[in-house]
Structures are given as C-alpha cells and as structure tokens.
C-alpha cells in the first residue's frame, strides 16, 4: 500500500585512509570510517565510527 510518505533508511559514510610503504612489497594501511544512518521511520541519525589497520605483503 502506498501512503505517499517519504522513505527513510538512508546512509552516508566518510572513509579517509593513510598508507605507509616501508618497502616496495609491504604496505601498512590505516582506515577510519565515520557513518551516519537512519531507519525507515526517521528516528534520529545513528553515528558509528570504525578503525581498521591492515598489513599487506606481496611476494
């Protein structure tokens, strides 16, 4: 059934990252993710933050 109400359930995220390459075959990466989202009935925005740390080695 269609009521004409606006639909919520939106999400927005910002994800900056820093990478460090101490050698040509190794990468350390630090990511930070900040996210805002709300649900279909427009409750206040929920804010979450996540930190990621990664290591890659190519051989």
C-alpha positions in Angstrom: 0.0 0.0 0.0 1.4 3.4 -0.9 0.9 6.2 1.6 2.9 9.0 0.0 5.2 9.3 3.0 8.9 9.9 2.4 11.0 6.8 2.7 13.9 6.9 5.2 16.6 4.3 5.6 19.5 6.5 4.4 23.2 6.1 5.0 26.2 8.3 4.5 29.9 7.5 5.2 33.2 9.2 5.2 36.3 7.0 5.0 39.8 8.6 4.9 42.9 6.4 4.8 46.6 6.6 5.3 49.1 4.2 3.8 52.8 3.6 4.6 55.0 1.6 2.3 58.3 0.7 4.1 59.5 -1.5 1.2 58.2 -2.0 -2.3 56.4 -5.2 -1.3 54.9 -4.2 2.0 52.0 -1.8 2.8 50.6 -0.7 6.2 47.2 0.9 5.9 45.1 2.7 8.5 41.4 3.4 7.7 38.9 5.4 9.7 35.2 5.1 8.8 32.6 7.5 10.2 29.0 6.6 9.2 25.6 8.2 9.7 22.4 6.3 9.1 18.7 6.4 9.9 15.9 4.0 9.6 12.7 4.0 7.5 10.6 5.8 10.2 13.2 8.7 10.5 14.4 8.1 14.0 17.5 10.3 14.8 20.7 9.6 12.9 22.8 6.8 14.3 26.5 7.6 14.2 29.2 5.0 14.2 33.0 5.0 13.8 35.3 2.2 12.9 39.1 1.9 12.8 40.9 -0.5 10.5 44.5 -1.4 10.4 45.8 -3.6 7.6 49.1 -5.2 6.5 49.8 -6.4 3.0 52.9 -8.2 1.8 53.4 -9.1 -1.9 55.8 -12.0 -2.7 
